[in-house]
Amino acid sequence: MHLPSRTNASQPSNPLASLRHARVDDLLRQHPAALHDLVQGLGSPLHLMLPQVFVENIRQFQRTFDQAPATGTLLFAKKANKADCLIQACSQEGIGVDVASVGELEKALGGGVPGHAIGVSGPEKSERLLALSLSHQCLLAIDSPSELQRLLHLARHRDQQARLLLRCLPESQPESRFGLDPGQCAQAIALCREHPRWLRLMGFSFHLGGYSSEQRAQTANRLLDLCVSTRAAGLEHCRRLNLGGGLAVRYVSPGAWARFLQQDRPNHYHGARTFNGFYPYGAPRATADALADILATPVDTAMTLAQKAERHAIELMIEPGRALLDQAGISAFRVQGVKDRGDGYALVTVQGSSFSLSEQWFNSEFLPEPLLLPAEPRPAAPFLACVGGSTCLESDMLTWRKIRFDQPVRPGDLLVYLNTAGYQMDSNESPFHEARLPYKVVIELDGPTLRWKLDGLA
């Protein structure tokens, strides 16, 4: 099936080609046959992890902190990806991990991350999670008065001191379900003053939705003041402030993203599908640059956030997930069939489902376009298609948007979605239809040499 030569309203909006890290580009250009072999042997979809890129991202964030006046600590938000190789890299690089469940905490400890470097977040933690965190001296982010009371009871019963942050409700997002309001926060501080043997208040944290560097810096500024006043009231260990995550990732060029938003139309999608909104795929400032912007935001007269933190000897913490995973993984799907819709585009069905490309969790679309790796050479010809999964769900679409490929798509080809390590590849995966969960393969590139192993193997 070929596209008509003329342009009409059913044509897709401007293309959104995925940006590629040099290692990803080397993998795709130098080893396409190996990718086909891996999918043939291990099944579709197949997630490929590049921990070398993850380590590069860690070091870039650390350099950003090093270049700022403030002391900074980095924790990887484990919820963004379940791969064991990432925890091993955190251990090797000496950074912490943010967890929110017993399973995540056990994985972090088992991967070699010491308890004192692990932050434990999440609302109303279970007794088991509180006890395990207390045993390993993890840093607990307390989200409610009842949770603090339960922690105090447990710490007193075990005669152990808990290390904790109080998570505060941001003034700018009072509708959030996370955090203590000002009155609750004041009561929690008083309880920590009353029971210093069992409750060691280390500082504060907050959860902020969205990607505004200015809003994050101003929220942090208010909590810096709270750290200072709390310390002056006698809680001398109150010297940490956790800014959370919320650092955008740039998937496509900002220019392409701006053109896409200007020209996006419902008829560019299968079934004229519309969405509530999209992730900011073309963020002008992203990852470590976004952190630099937060640190450099003026918060007091002639003083940036980083300078103020340094002046008051307060350590700034961040817990990025997606931002540390930028370009650190890709997902390959084998084409199972191609159906001509008869109205100018085809419906490609891949082996697997959109559960392995999780943006639909937010009633949205993963917009960066997949790369076609043909099973065999064929002449170039424009080809318009959407991409669906192989389940019995009408909504099981990996790509609702009509994508323009340079070659016809055929069964046996691979569609490779780039930059999927951050939340996309495993947040929603399910053994629906009795399908097994996809494998993860750890890829290491050394010049022209490709080495691989299944994730989780020593």
C-alpha positions, 0 to 999 in steps of 0.5 A, spaced: 500 500 500 502 506 497 500 513 500 497 518 495 502 523 492 497 529 494 497 531 501 490 531 505 487 532 511 488 524 513 495 525 512 499 525 519 502 531 523 509 533 522 514 527 524 517 526 531 523 522 530 526 519 536 533 522 538 538 517 539 544 517 544 550 515 540 550 508 543 543 507 541 545 509 534 551 504 534 546 498 536 541 500 531 546 501 525 551 496 527 547 490 529 540 489 526 541 482 525 543 481 532 536 484 534 532 480 530 536 474 532 535 476 540 527 477 538 527 470 534 530 467 540 527 470 546 520 473 544 516 479 542 516 484 545 523 484 548 526 490 552 534 492 551 537 495 557 543 499 556 546 500 563 552 504 560 548 510 558 544 510 565 551 510 568 553 516 564 546 520 566 548 519 573 555 522 572 552 528 569 547 529 574 553 529 579 557 534 575 551 538 575 551 538 583 559 539 583 558 545 579 553 548 584 555 551 591 550 546 594 551 539 597 547 534 593 545 527 593 542 523 588 537 517 589 534 513 583 527 512 583 526 505 582 519 505 580 521 507 573 524 501 571 524 494 574 531 492 571 536 489 576 542 491 572 540 498 574 540 497 581 547 494 580 549 500 577 547 504 583 551 500 587 557 501 583 556 508 582 555 509 589 548 513 589 542 511 593 535 509 591 528 511 592 523 505 593 516 505 595 514 497 597 518 491 601 519 488 594 523 494 591 527 495 598 529 488 598 531 488 591 535 495 593 538 491 599 540 485 595 543 489 589 548 492 594 545 499 596 546 500 603 540 502 607 542 509 609 543 510 602 535 508 601 529 513 601 523 510 602 517 514 600 509 512 598 503 513 603 501 509 609 507 504 609 505 497 611 508 495 618 513 490 614 516 496 610 516 500 616 520 495 620 524 493 614 526 500 613 528 501 621 532 495 621 536 498 615 536 505 617 533 507 611 531 514 610 523 514 611 519 520 608 513 520 612 506 522 609 501 522 614 500 523 622 498 516 623 504 514 619 508 517 624 505 515 630 505 508 627 513 509 626 514 512 633 510 506 636 515 501 632 521 504 634 519 505 641 518 497 641 524 495 638 528 501 641 531 503 635 531 510 632 528 512 626 531 517 620 525 520 617 523 526 613 516 529 613 513 530 607 509 537 606 503 539 602 506 544 597 502 550 597 501 551 590 498 544 589 493 543 595 489 538 592 495 533 592 493 527 596 501 527 598 504 530 604 502 534 611 498 540 611 502 546 615 498 544 621 499 537 621 507 538 619 507 543 626 504 537 630 509 532 627 515 537 628 513 537 635 512 530 636 519 529 633 522 534 639 518 530 644 521 523 642 528 524 640 530 518 642 526 514 637 525 519 632 530 523 628 528 528 624 533 529 618 529 534 614 523 535 609 521 533 602 515 534 597 511 531 592 510 536 586 506 534 579 509 537 573 515 540 570 516 547 572 523 548 575 521 555 578 515 552 582 519 546 584 525 551 586 520 556 590 517 550 594 524 548 596 525 555 598 519 555 603 522 548 606 529 551 606 526 556 611 522 551 615 529 547 615 532 553 618 527 554 623 526 547 625 533 546 627 533 553 631 528 550 635 532 544 637 532 539 632 539 540 630 539 534 625 534 537 620 539 538 614 536 535 608 531 537 603 528 532 598 526 536 592 523 529 589 523 528 581 519 531 576 525 533 571 523 532 564 526 528 558 527 530 551 525 525 546 524 529 540 527 536 538 524 542 541 522 544 534 519 538 531 515 538 538 513 545 537 511 543 529 507 537 532 503 541 537 501 546 532 498 541 526 496 536 531 489 534 528 484 528 531 484 525 523 491 524 524 489 518 529 486 511 528 478 512 529 480 520 530 482 518 537 483 524 542 487 525 548 487 529 554 494 531 553 501 529 552 508 528 556 512 534 554 516 530 549 520 536 546 522 539 553 527 545 551 530 544 558 531 537 560 534 532 565 541 535 568 539 541 565 533 542 568 536 540 575 541 546 573 535 551 572 532 549 579 539 550 583 540 557 579 533 559 580 533 566 584 529 565 591 532 571 595 535 577 594 541 576 590 541 569 592 539 562 588 536 556 591 543 552 591 547 558 594 541 559 600 542 551 601 549 552 602 549 558 606 544 554 611 548 547 610 542 544 608 543 538 603 539 538 597 536 531 595 533 529 588 530 522 586 529 522 578 527 516 575 525 517 568 531 523 567 536 518 569 533 513 564 534 517 558 536 513 552 538 507 557 533 502 554 529 500 547 523 496 546 523 491 540 516 488 537 516 483 531 510 485 526 505 479 526 500 482 521 499 488 516 491 489 515 490 494 509 484 499 512 482 501 505 482 508 506 490 510 506 493 507 511 494 500 514 493 497 521 500 493 523 499 488 529 505 486 533 506 480 537 505 483 544 501 489 547 501 496 549 501 494 556 509 494 554 508 501 552 505 504 558 503 511 556 496 509 555 496 509 563 495 516 563 490 516 557 495 519 552 500 516 547 507 515 546 509 519 541 516 518 539 516 514 532 518 507 532 524 505 527 523 500 522 528 494 522 526 490 516 527 482 516 529 483 509 531 489 504 526 491 500 525 498 495 523 504 499 516 506 498 512 511 503 507 507 507 502 510 512 500 505 518 498 505 526 500 500 530 496 495 534 497 490 539 495 482 539 490 482 544 482 482 544 482 489 546 479 495 541 484 500 545 490 495 545 494 500 540 501 502 541 501 508 536 494 510 534 497 516 530 498 514 523 506 514 522 509 515 515 514 509 514 520 510 508 518 502 507 512 498 507 512 494 513 511 486 513 510 480 517 517 479 521 519 486 521 521 489 527 518 496 530 523 499 535 521 504 540 526 508 542 527 511 549 522 506 553 526 505 559 523 510 563 516 508 565 514 505 558 517 498 558 514 495 564 510 499 569 503 496 566 506 489 563 501 484 565 500 476 563 494 478 560 491 472 555 496 468 559 502 471 555 509 471 559 512 477 561 517 480 556 524 479 557 529 484 559 536 483 555 542 487 558 546 490 552 554 492 553 557 495 547 565 495 546 566 498 540 564 493 534 563 488 539 556 487 542 555 482 549 548 481 552 545 477 558 538 476 561 537 481 566 538 478 573 543 474 571 550 475 575 
